[in-house]
Amino acid sequence: MTQHFLLSAALRDFSLKDILDMSEDDAMMFFAEHRWKSRDHQVCPQCGLIDNHYFRTKRRQWKCKSCEHCFSVTSGMVFDGHRLPYKLLLTALLLFTSAAQGMSALQMSRLLGIQAKSAATFEGKLKEVLVKQANRPLLKGIIHVDGGHFGGKPRRARRRRKITPEEVMARINQKGSAKRKRYQGCSQLNLKKKANKRVTYVLRELDAEGKKAVKTIVCVGKTENERDALAFIHRYVEKGSTIMSDENPAYSKLNTLGYTHMAVQHSIEYCRDDGVNENQAESFFSRLRRMEYGTTHRITPTYLMDYSQEMAWREDTRTMTTLEKITELLKMCNKNGLSEWWRGYWQGNRRGDEILLNDLLKIEDSLRT
């Protein structure tokens, strides 16, 4: 039997030991090679001149030979203005890419010895890059789709009252069920919490053998409704594809819109006898819930899209090596430019609004233009 990829030496092509063996200049040149593909030539962000510019050793900056603009290896990108040493910045990237279920800002701050707000801003910028620069092509073939509810968890009452046999019989006669009424005594608080509940939609394209997911696309909606579900699928799934879902009526019209729709009734089974299921979508939600319960402990509507996209990226890159993940992430960071949502966050600059499907489409359209 072949060895699992996660146990192989190929996965460990870049580790914390490699960073510890680097000098600060080596770490800076690591970023330079991934940004400019060279140690000897730099691109001035002011005038665009490609040359071996004057290097200012003490400040670890270059001075443009044409316009005399001073710049560093992170100028004009998402890490512009950072105060962390390059070795620490590279270590933070390693920690972020290596955490299977994400890493909280508090844990990163403890490991790196930096302020929690510095770690939160760093991770927020990376999530912004993942949302804006994610590759969302048209999916085709066999697609699994589903919606998962996140946030707005109800709070249990302080006291738990035992139900009497008479009440059991009364409920059976009235409703046909003797289920306990949960969360009594916290109704007002639970109504407020329920307002923060959102739905993460996920589309997962399967490989040719139909055994594993190869591409994941997510978006956020307020409810799992037909309008949002069909708009999401119409945008990201090629006509003629086979879409598998559960029995939710939000997907019932897919057969009339040019797709082959197959549904499995989860009230009866998880997989039909003919193999129809949407287990890859459920697998994604399982991992996102592990992040919510074990890492973040809470996901607000404002940043649900950020966390969902982060987990989608982790799923799609799960077979990449550590260095390949860092390389791809740096490529996206270089392409993104300055941070819009987190630059000046602690000085009052806030994104404020949550990112729903229409907001995501506007972001994509603005980047294309």
N, C-alpha and C positions, 0 to 999 in steps of 0.2 A: 504494500500500500504506500502511495506517495505521501510525503510529508506535507502537512498543512502549511499554507503560505505564511501564516502568522507565526509559525515556529521556525521558519527558514532563516538562514543567515542573510539572504537577499533583502529581507525586510529591514535589517539593521545596517543600512548603508550610511546612516548619519545618526549620531547619538550625542548624549551629553558629554561623553568623554572627548569626542572630537572638538566640541566647543571649548572645553576646559584646556585643551592643548593649544588653542589659538591664542594669539596676542590680539590686542585691540585693533591693530592695523590689519591683521588677517581677517577679523570679523568684518571690518569696514570693506575690505576688498571682496569678501564673499557677497556682500550686497551690491558692490560695483559690478562684479561679473554677472550677476543675475539681472541687473538693470541695463547695463551697456554692453554686455557680452565681451568685455575686455577690461584688463587692468591698466592699459596704457592709453586708452582714448576715452574721453568723456563727452557728453552732450550738454552744452550749456542750456539750461531751461529758459534763459532770457532771450538769446538770439538764435539758438539752435545749432551753433557751430560745433562740429565734431573735430576734436583735436586733443593732443596731449597737453592739457592746460597746466598753468602754474599751480603747484601743490603747496598749500600753506600747512606745514607740518604740525605746528602747535594746535591749530584749530581743526585739523583734519578736514579742510575745505580746499576747493579749487578756485582759482581766479581766472576768468575767461580771458583768452588772449585777444579777443575782439572787443567786447563791450565792457570788460573789466568787472563783470558781475561775479560776486562770490557765491558759491553754492556748495552743498554737500551731496552725499550720495542719496539722501532722502529728500532733497529739496523738490518741491512740486508734486510729491506723492502723499499718500495717506499719512505717513509718519513725519511729515514736515513739521519742524519745530519741536521734535522730541528732545528730552533731556536725559534719556537713558543711554548708558554706554552701549556700543554696538554689540558687545558680547552678551550683555543682558537682554538687548532687543532680540538677538538671535535665539537666546535661550527661551524667551517668552514665546517666540514662534514655534519652537520645538515642543514646548509644553502644550500649546494650543492644538497643534496638529496630532500629537500623540494621544490625547485624551479621547477615548472611544465615546464617552458620554458627555463630553464637554468639560470645561474646568471653570469653577466659580472664580469671581474676581478676588474673593477673600483668600482662597487657597493659593492663587497665583501670587498675591501680595505677600503671603507668608513665605512661599518658596523663593521668591526673588528678593525679598527684603525691601519692597517698595510700598508706597501708599496704596490703599485699596482703590481710591479713586483713579490713580494712574493705571492700575490693572483693569478697572472697569472701562476706562476710556480706550485703552488698547484693544480689549476684546470687542468693544462696541464698534470700533473702526473696522476691525476684521469682519464682523457680521455685516456692516454696511457694504463692504466690498463684495461679500458673498451674495448679498441681495441684488446689488446693482450690476455686477459683472458675471452673474451666473449664466451659463450656456443653456438656453431653453429652446432646443430645436423641436420640430414637429415629431412627435412620437408615432411609431407605426408598429404593425404586427399585433402582438397580444399585449394589452394594457390592463393593469389592475387599478381600479379607482375606488376611493372610499373617503369618508369624512370622519374625523375624530374630534371629540369635544375636549377642550382644554381650558383651564382656568375656571373661576367661579365655583370652587368646591364648597359644598354646604358644610355648616358647622354643627356638630352634635350638641344636643342639650346637655346641661350639667347633670341632670337626673335622668335615670332610665327607669320608667315605670313598667311593672309587670302587667300584662294583660290578663284579665280574668276569663274563665271559661265562658261566662255569659256573653262577654264582649266578643269573644271569638265566634260564637254561634250567631250573634247579631250581625257581624260583618260578613260572615259566609252567606247568610240569608239575604243581606242587602246587596252585596257586590260580587259574591261568589269567590271571595278571597279573604284569607285571614292574616294578611301581611301586616306587620307592625308599622304604625305610622312613625316614620323616622324624623329626627331632627326637630321634635316639638320644643317649643320654648325659645327658639332662635329665629322666628319667622321673619322679623324685620331685617335682621342681619343677613339671613339667607337670601332675601329678595335683593339686597344690595349686591351680594356675591354673585347671584344668578345673572345680574346685568353685565358682569365681567366675563361670562362664558362665551367662548368663540369656537368656531369649527375650522380645523385645518384640513383642506382638501389635498389629496395626494394622487398623482398619476405616476405609475411605475411601469416602464417598458421592460419586457422580459427578453432574454436572449433567444437565439434560434431554437434551442432545445426546450425552452419554456421552463427552465429550472431555477434561474436566478434573475434578479433585476439588474439592468445595466444603466438605466437612466431614471432619475427621480425629479419631478417637478411639483412644487407646492404653491399654495396660495391660502389666504385666510378669508373666511366669510363669517357673518354673524349667526347664520343658521345653515343647516344642510338643506337647501331648497333647490327647486328645479331651475330657477333662473340662473343662479350662480354656478351650479354644477354644469349645466349645458354650455354656458358662456366659457367656462374654464376648459371644458373638453374641446369645444369648437376652436379655441385659440391654439391649443397645444397638441391636438391629436389629428393625424392625417385621416381623411375620409377613407372608408373601406377597412379600417382597422377593427380588430376584435376587442371589445371592451368587456371586462368581467367586473361585476359589482355585487353588492348584497341586494336584498329585496327592497331597499329604500325607493319610494316612488319618485324621488328626484331624478332617477336615471331611466325611468320607464319609457321615455320617448326617444331613446337613442336609436332604436331600429328604424325610426321614420326619418332620421337625419343623416343617413348614409353610413351608419356604423352597424356592425354586427354585435348585438348586445346579448350577453349571457349573464344570468343572475343565479346566485346561490342563496337559499333561504337559511339564514343563520339561526332562526328559531327552531330549525330541524337539524341542520348539519353544517359543518364548516367547509366541506368539499363534496360536490356531487359525485355520483358514480362514474360519470363521464369525464371527471377531472376538472370541472369548472369550479373555480374558487377565486378569492381575492386576497390570498394569504400574504402576498408581498406588501400590499397596502397595510394590512394588520401588523406585519413585521416592522414596518416603519413607525407606526404608532407606538408599538411596544418600546422601541428604542427612544422615541421622543418622550414617552412617559417616564422612562428610567432617568432621563435627563431632568425632567420636571421634579420627580420625587427624590432623586438621589443627589443632584448637583445644584440646581437653582432653587428648589423647594417652592418656587412660585413663579408663574409666568403671567404677566399682565397683558391685556389686549394690545397695548402700545408696542410691545416688542415680541409678540407671538410670531410674527412673520420672520423676524430676525433669527429666533431660535429654531423655527421650522426649517428655514433655509440652511442654517448651519448644520442641522442633522441630515438634511438632504445631501449636502456636500460631503459629509462624513460617510454616508452610505455609498455614494458614487465613487469615492476615492478609497474605499476599504481594501482594495487589492493593489494599491500603490505603495511604494516604499516611502520611508520617512522623507528622504531627500526629494523624491518626486512630488510629494505633497507640499513641502515648503517651496519648491520651485514654482509649482502652479499657483500657490497663494501669493508669492511675490510678483508673479507675472500679472495677476489680477490687481494687486495693489498698485503697480506701476501704471497700469492702464486706467485706473480709477481717478487718479489725480488727488487733489486735496479733499479732505473729508468735509462733507456738507452737514452731516447730522451730529458729529461729535467734536468738531473743531470749535473751541470756545464753550464747551458744554458746561464747565464749572464756572463760567462767567455769565451764564444765563441763556446761552444759545440752546434751544430745545427743539427737537423735531415735533414733539407734542402729539401729533395724530398717529393713530394706528394705520397700518398698511393693509388695506383690503384688496380684493381682486382688481377693482377699477384703478386704485392707486398704483398697483404693480404694473398694470398695462400702461399707465401714463409714464411711469419711470422708464419702462422699456422703450416707449415711443420717443421720449425726450433724448435718450442716449443714442438712438438710431439717427436722429436728426442732428 
